[in-house]
Amino acid sequence: MKEQNVPVYEAPKVETYTDEELLETLGAAHTGYVNGYNLLS
């Protein structure tokens, strides 16, 4: 019987960000913040 080449499983990496990091990375339009107020909560 032939051996199968199965890739090794790697668990997904979970990354967390603070509100300030999200604002800096994405900008206000993508985070729901306008003039310092969170419109999504």
Summary of the structure (lengths in Angstrom):
residues: 41
radius of gyration: 20.0
end to end distance: 58.4
largest distance: 65.8
contacts: 41
relative contact order: 0.13
helix: 29%
strand: 10%
